[in-house]
Every structure is written in C-alpha cells, then in structure tokens.
Amino acid sequence: MVTLSTNNTVVKIDKGELVGYEVNGHQFIHQKGSPGWGSADTEMFPIIGPVNEADFRVKTPKGEAIQDQHGLLRQIDYDLEHQTETSAVFVKEYASGTEVSNSKFPEKSTEEALFWPYDFRFGKSFLLTDDGLEIHFKVSGEEGMSFMLGYHPAFKLHSKSPVILASGKEISLDEVLAVGSRALQLADCTSITLKDEKEITIETEGFGNFMCWTEVRNMVCIEPITFYPYAVEQSNLHQGFQKLKDSAEFKVVLSPKT
C-alpha cells in the first residue's frame, strides 16, 4: 500500500488503484467490499465498453484484436516506479501480441486470453497538492496505434440525495440509476461537481467527455472518457479510436470542498 499525505489529507493507493482519498476525515472514494462495485478505480484501455455482441473482436489497422469489456489494461499489474511523500508513479508495459489472461473467463466471457497488436507503455501518476489530487496518464508506444482511454473512479455517497452538476445541468442519482448498465453520457464536458454531504469537483484534460454509472445508492462512478462506446454498435467500436502520435497525455484533478 502506498500512502500520500499532507496536513489534512490522506491518499491510499493499492497496486496503482486509488482506494482512499480522505480530506478532513471525509472519505470521497468508494470502499471495496461495500455494495455496488468490487473496485475503487481502474482504467479503460485500449477500448471502452463491452464487446460481447461482437464476439469479443475489435477492428484495428493491424487486424482484429481480442478484447473484453473496457480492454486488457486492467488485466496487467502496475509496477511502482517512483514515490515521495506526496507523489507516486506507476507503469504498465505491454508487448504486441502477448496473450493476457482474462479474469472474466469462464464465468462472464468465452475468451480465456486477450491481446492487442501494438506495443505500449501506460503510466499513471498521482500528485497530492494543497488544492487537491492530480492523476496523470501518459500513453506511449507505436505511432498510429488505435486506442481509447477512460478513467473509472468510484465515489462514496454519504447523503440520500446527492446531485451531479455538469454543463449547467443538475443530474440526480435517480437519473443515473435509470440509465442502468449503459451509463449516462455527458458529452463535450470537462468538469463535473458531485454535491453530496461534502463537495468534490472532477476536472479533466484530454478526455472531453464523461459517463456516469451506478446500480446502488451508496456510490457513483464519474468516468472521464475519450469516447462514449454506446454511440455505435459493438462491431463498429473502432469508429471511436484515436491514433497515437508517439505519446498522449491526460489529466484528472480531484478538488474537494469540505
């Protein structure tokens, strides 16, 4: 477990996963073991969304790749590269064509192994400042690599009627629940505020969109994404790809108001 701290803030990171962000005694991150989701945060890369209806195949310029929901990155372990009292850097590296065991097999998937036809290096870094927590992502690899990126943090809810503020709109938890597993799309959006017992703002660079998901009332996932996967049929998921130009950087800033 990696712990970052300042005078009033404690951040806990377990093998690259943000499992705690406590400010003045208030926990903002969904706690593993609580109802709703078995994780606290993760990444969606190199695809976002399910592919079961496309036989777990995704089109790329280098042919079809076998992927499962939200991509193979989450099936690879992070290595801790650097750590200070207020920062930590984690890295995952992948060699083109390497088979990666699929944890969803066989209960939730027919595919025992996943692969991607490109080399890549994926960096995730945390920086705790006086104003909040910065999370940086850096994707590097083969020029022209197809990819999407989504960040999937889950926020703990303390009140009965939390509200999400985005693009001048107020969104209730009931509205998120009503959309179900598809997740509520918030297009062309770079900042969201979650008003609960305490308030936190999620600001982004490089993503451009959000989607929100939950199936319970004690947590909500507010997810920065480069592409909303339900905008196309699963067989056409490749339409949402970006092309890598040597490297690409993305940023998420969590700014609490307690």
N, C-alpha and C positions, 0 to 999 in steps of 0.2 A: 504494500500500500504506500503510495506517495502522498504526503501531506504538505500543502502550501498554506501559509498563514500570514496575516497581518494582525494589527491590534484587535480588530473586531470580527475578522473573517477567517473561516477555515474551509479549505478546499481539499477533498479527498478523491484520489484517482487510483483505481484498481486496474492495473494492466492496460492503461490507456483509456479506461472508461470513467467518466465523471460520475462518481457515486455519491458525492456530497458537496453542497455549496451552502454553508451556514453563515449568515450575517446577523450579528447581534442576537444570536440564539435562534434565529428563524431559519428553518431548513427549506430551501427552494426546490431541491431535487427529489423526485420520486424515489422512495426507498425500496430496494429489491426485497421481495418477499411480501410486499403489500399488494393488495388486489390490483389487477389491471395489466401489468406487463412485467416480464421477468428480468428486464434490463433497466438501466438508468439512462444510458445514452449509447448510441452507436452511429456508424456511418453507412450510407447507402452508396455503393460504388462497385463497379463502373456502371451499374444500372440502378434505376429507381423503379419500384413497383413489382407486381407479380408477373410471372411468365408461364404459369401452369397451362394456360389456354393455348400457348404457343409451343407446347411440348418442351418447355424449358430451353428453347433455342432462341438466340438473339443474332440478328444480322449485323455483320461488321464488314468493312472493306477487305478484311483478310478471311472472309468466310464466316460460317456460323460458329458461335461460341455457346457452350452450355453454362447457363446461369440459373440460380434460384432467386427467390424474392429478394430484392434490394442488393443483389450482387454478391460476389465471392469475398470481398474485402473482410467482412465480419468473420469469416472462417479462418482468417490468418491472425496469428498473435502479434502484438506490438512488442518491440524492443525499446527499452528506455535508453535514450541516447545521451540525455543531459538533464541535470536537476540542480536547482538552487532553492532557497527558502521561498521564493515567490514565482518560480517558473519550472516547467518540465517539458521535455521534448521526447516524443515517441515516434517510432518509424516502423513501417511495414514495407518489405520489398518482395517483388514477385517476378519470376522469370517466365517469359512467354511459353504457353502450352503446358505448364506444370499443373498436374491434377491436384486439386484441393478437396479434401474430404468434406462432404455436405452433412452438416449436423441434422438437417431436416429429414434425411433418409434413414429408415424407410417409412417412418410414421406419416410424414407430411410431404414426401417427394418421391418420385420414381428414380431420381438421379443420385447415384452414390458419390460421384465426383464431378467437380466443376472445373472449368478452365477458361482462360482469356488469351487471345492470340497476340498480346503485346506485353513487353516488359514495362514495369512501372515501379516507382518508389513513392510511397504515400507518407507524408509527415503530418503529425498532429501535435500542436504545441499549446501550452497553457501559460498565460501570464496574468498574475494577480496584481492589480493596481489599486490605488486608493479609491478609484471610481467604480471598479467592477472587475469582471473576469473576462479576459480576451482569449478566444480559442482560434488558432490559426491553422489552416490546412494548406499544404503545398503538394501538388501533384507534379511529378516529373517523370519523363520517360521518352518513348519514341515519338518523334514529331508526327502529327497526323493521327495519333491514337484517338479512337472514339471513346467518349465517356460521358456520364452524368455524375453529379455529386449531390448528395443530400446529407444533412446532419439531423440526427434523430434524438434530441434530448427530451426527457420526460420531466414535467414539473409537478411537484406535490401540491395538491389543493387542500386548503385548510378551512375555507368557508363554504357555505351551502350554495352561494350564488356568485361565483367568480365571473368576470367579464373579460373578454379579449377585445382590445382596441386596435384596429388596423384600417388604414386608409380612410379615416374619418368615420368608420362604422363601429358599432358596438355589437359584438357577437356573444351570445350566451352559450353556456356549456350545453344546454339542450340542443342548440343548433348544430354543434359539433357532433353530439351523440346521434342526432338524427341521420347524419350522412353515413354513419356506420364505417365499415372497413375501408371504403374508398378514400376517406379523409377529405376534409373540407378544403377546397382550393382557395388560396388568396394570391391572385396573380398580380404581377408588377408591384410588389410590395417588398420593402427593405427594412421595415421596422414594425414591431408588434409590442404592445404593452399588455401584460397579464395583471389585471387588478383582482387581487384576492385579499386575504387578511393583510398581506403586505403586497407591494407592487414591484414588478420587475419588467424591464424593457429589453427586448432582444433586437439588436441592430445588426445588419449584415452588409458585407461587401462581396460581390462576385456571384451571389446566388440569384437574386432578382425576384424570387417567389417564395411563398410559404405554403405548407399544408398543415392542417391541424387534425389530430386524431385522438380519440379515446373511446372506450366502451364501458367506463366506470366513472364515478363522480369524485373520486379521490385523487385523480391525476389527469393531466392532459399533455400530449406531445405537441410541441410547436416546432415545426420542422422546416428550416431553410432548404430550398431545393432549386436546382437549375432548370428542372422540367417537371411538369405535373404529368405523371405516367398514364392517368386515366383519360387524358385528352385524345388518345389514339387506341386502336386495337392492339392487343399484346403482340401480335405478329408484326406490327409497324412501330414497335418501340424505338427502333433505330432512328426514326424521324426526330427524336429529341436529343440526339447526341451533339456534343461539342467536339471540336477537333483540337487536340493538344498542340500547342506551339512551344516545344521544349519544356516549358513548365507553366503551371497556372496556380494562382494563389487566391484563397478565400478567407473570409474573416467573420467571426461571430463575436459580438460583445454583449455580455450579460450585465446590465446596470440595475442594481437593486435600489429601492427606495423604502427604507424600513423605519 
